Every structure is written in C-alpha cells, then in structure tokens.
C-alpha cells in the first residue's frame, strides 16, 4: 500500500481503534499473531504490531507511528508512574532517528497512537488512544500519556477530589491489564454462574477503586458476568470470605420474573468457581471487608 492521504490516515486510525474495541469484547487479551495480522482497510491487511518484534510500529503508508509496544524482555529502560505517564525509550541509533522520527512526528502533530503491553509471555493488552506528550533529546525518552480519561485538571486545594481523580486515572490505565489477567485466571468464565461468553464478562473489583486499600492485583478481582457484577456492586449479592454467594434477604423475598428467580435467587449459597492458582484466588481479607458492607446494606 502506498502512502495514504491525511484523511485516509485519520480514517485508518479510527478503524484501528474500532477494531480493537470490537475484538476486546470477545477476548481478554491479544496474541502477537492476532495483532500482526490485524484488520482489513481499503482492501489491504493492516498490521497493528511490528512483525519483526520492534517496539515502534511505523507502516510506510502513515506519516506517524501507529503503535508502540512494551515487552517483558525489552532491552530498553521504559518506566511508568502511578499517574499513567510513561517514559518510552528511543529506539537505539546514533542519530536518534530511524523509527524515532515517526514517533516524534506523532508528538508534533498530536495524532493518537496505540500502546500494547505484554503483561504475560506472548499475551498483550491494548491502550488507545494514547498520546506522545514529550520528547527529550537529552534523556532519549518520549513521554507517553496513557490515560485517555478525558478528566480535566483538578485544583490542588481540592485534595479529596484530586486524590480520587488520581486513583480514577490510575485505575483506567491499569484496567485493560486487570481485566485480561482476571478473566484469564478464571478460565474465561463467570465465577458465579459459569457463563463463558467473554464479551459478557467483567473483571469486578472486590474492594472498589474508591477504597484506598484497593489494588489491581488479580486477587482483588472476580470474573463476573455483567448481571452478577452489577448485583455484586449494588449489594444484591454478597460473597463470604469462604467464597460462598449470598443473596440479599430482601431480594430472596421478592417475587419477579425468571431472571430474578434463576439469574439471582438460584445463585444463593453457591460456591464460587476459583482459579487453579492459589495466588490468583480472592484475598479473604478483602472479601471480608466487602462482605461486611453487604451485610450492612442488607
């Protein structure tokens, strides 16, 4: 494919984001093969990741970088802070050019790019759109803003609100990896009802983001279908430290249609399906804290 017009380049990026969003509904993570194969655009196959393992993916038909990748075995010293900003190392070259030039062009024109992170061997999650917001020729790092939250700056004097916003930003940055790891740990099935449609599964937090004790570790997560996630968040159901599902007495007394009867009430006293690895199983202290909240609400 020859160089695309500016309008076509913009359309390609939007199509890439749409394709990633669609694919994420059906799988918790990506493989390099899937990302290298990519999707079809204008009759051509568009690869979203460099086929030769380079971190910066610069198709010749684009003026700016399409994606960057952080790999577990990377020789580069990339770092990320708790607020969702990442220092991404220049590709090594004597002039600082090469693949860096198109990433520098992405900074100059502020076009959105994609960040892929290898969170486990050969398993990747995607963040998009992200932006290059800095370029230091002294340290040889690009500054990448991974947040894409749409949150505006918050005055420093509003400490409580600012602290919560910071946690929200951090949570959104880590959410793709959290979802991929949790759903994979539960073998792509709801821990309560065993539904195995990944597009209908969420990674639910045991301790929610607003809680200072919350983490993005797998043991603070549960793979739940959307209805049981909502029911858990709203204290319709609780989960004991022994991983037993308890339905609110108020709900158990209700009479409604088959969804309530079979989707919620029938789950009462069911034992969760837990991950095979102990390290991924729910943190019992977190379950206890959350269960006490459920009891108070019931």
Residue pairs with C-beta under 8 A, 6 or more apart in sequence:
1 42
1 44
1 59
1 60
1 61
2 61
3 60
3 61
3 62
3 63
4 12
4 42
4 61
4 62
6 63
8 42
9 61
9 62
9 63
9 64
9 111
10 111
11 41
12 41
12 46
12 62
13 66
13 111
13 112
13 129
15 39
15 41
15 46
16 38
16 39
16 46
16 48
16 66
16 114
16 128
17 112
17 114
17 128
17 129
19 38
19 39
20 48
20 114
20 126
20 128
23 30
23 34
24 126
24 176
25 198
25 199
26 198
26 199
27 198
28 179
28 180
28 183
28 184
28 188
28 198
28 201
29 119
29 120
29 123
29 124
29 125
29 180
29 184
30 116
30 123
30 124
30 125
30 126
31 122
31 123
31 124
32 49
32 122
32 124
35 47
35 48
35 49
35 116
35 124
36 47
36 48
36 49
36 50
36 51
37 45
37 47
38 45
38 46
38 47
38 48
38 49
39 45
39 46
39 48
40 46
46 59
47 57
47 59
48 57
48 66
48 67
48 114
48 116
49 57
49 67
49 69
49 116
49 124
50 56
50 57
50 69
53 71
54 91
54 99
55 68
55 69
55 70
55 71
55 74
55 76
55 88
55 91
56 65
56 68
56 69
56 91
56 99
56 100
56 102
56 103
57 65
57 66
57 67
57 68
57 69
58 65
58 66
58 99
58 102
58 103
59 66
62 102
63 102
63 105
63 109
64 102
64 103
64 105
64 106
64 109
64 111
64 113
65 99
65 102
65 103
65 105
65 106
65 113
65 132
66 113
66 114
67 113
67 114
67 115
67 116
68 88
68 103
68 113
68 114
68 115
68 116
68 144
69 115
69 116
69 117
69 118
69 124
70 78
70 86
70 88
70 115
70 116
70 117
70 118
71 118
72 118
72 120
72 121
76 88
76 89
77 89
78 86
78 87
78 88
78 89
79 86
79 87
80 86
80 87
80 146
82 166
82 170
83 147
83 166
83 169
83 170
84 145
84 146
84 147
84 149
84 169
84 170
84 172
84 173
85 133
85 143
85 144
85 145
85 146
85 147
86 115
86 143
86 144
86 146
87 139
87 141
87 142
87 143
87 144
88 141
88 142
88 143
88 144
89 140
89 141
89 142
90 96
90 100
90 140
90 141
90 142
91 98
91 99
91 100
93 100
96 137
96 140
100 142
103 113
103 132
103 142
104 132
104 135
104 142
106 113
106 131
106 132
107 132
107 133
107 134
107 135
107 142
110 131
110 132
112 128
112 129
112 130
112 131
113 128
113 129
113 130
113 131
113 132
114 126
114 127
114 128
114 129
114 130
115 126
115 127
115 128
115 130
115 144
115 146
116 124
116 125
116 126
116 127
117 124
117 125
117 127
117 176
117 177
118 124
119 125
119 177
119 180
119 181
120 181
120 184
123 180
123 184
125 176
125 177
125 179
125 180
126 176
127 146
127 148
127 173
127 176
128 148
129 148
130 144
130 145
130 146
130 147
130 148
131 144
131 145
131 148
132 142
132 143
132 144
132 145
133 143
133 144
133 145
134 141
134 142
134 143
135 142
135 143
136 142
136 143
146 173
147 169
147 172
147 173
148 172
149 168
149 169
149 172
151 165
151 168
151 169
154 161
154 162
154 165
155 162
156 162
164 210
167 209
167 210
167 212
167 214
168 209
171 209
171 216
174 216
175 203
175 216
177 216
178 203
178 216
178 218
178 221
179 202
179 203
181 203
181 218
181 221
182 203
182 218
182 221
182 222
182 223
183 198
183 201
183 203
183 223
185 218
185 221
185 223
185 275
185 277
185 280
186 222
186 223
186 273
186 274
186 275
187 275
187 276
188 196
188 198
188 201
188 223
189 195
189 196
189 201
189 223
189 273
190 196
190 201
190 223
190 224
190 225
190 228
191 222
191 223
191 224
191 272
191 273
191 274
192 224
192 225
192 228
192 237
192 245
192 267
192 270
192 272
192 273
193 225
193 228
193 263
193 267
194 273
195 201
195 225
197 225
200 225
200 226
201 223
201 224
201 225
201 226
202 223
202 224
202 225
202 226
202 229
203 221
203 222
203 223
204 221
204 222
204 223
204 224
204 229
204 232
204 233
205 214
205 220
205 221
206 220
206 221
206 222
206 239
206 282
206 283
206 286
206 287
206 290
207 213
207 214
207 215
207 220
207 286
207 289
207 290
208 214
208 233
213 286
213 289
214 220
217 283
218 275
218 279
218 280
219 279
219 280
219 281
219 282
219 283
219 286
220 282
220 283
220 286
221 282
222 232
222 239
222 272
222 282
224 232
227 259
227 263
227 264
228 237
228 267
230 236
231 237
231 264
232 238
232 239
235 248
235 293
235 294
235 297
235 298
236 247
236 248
236 251
236 264
237 245
237 246
237 247
237 248
237 251
237 264
237 267
237 294
238 245
238 246
238 248
238 290
238 291
238 294
238 295
238 298
239 245
239 246
239 272
239 282
239 287
239 290
239 291
239 294
240 246
240 287
240 291
241 284
241 285
241 287
241 288
241 291
243 271
243 272
243 274
243 281
243 282
243 287
244 269
244 270
244 271
244 272
245 267
245 268
245 269
245 270
245 271
245 272
246 268
246 269
246 291
246 294
247 264
247 265
247 267
247 268
248 294
248 297
248 298
249 298
250 298
251 260
251 264
251 265
252 265
252 268
254 260
272 282
274 281
274 282
275 281
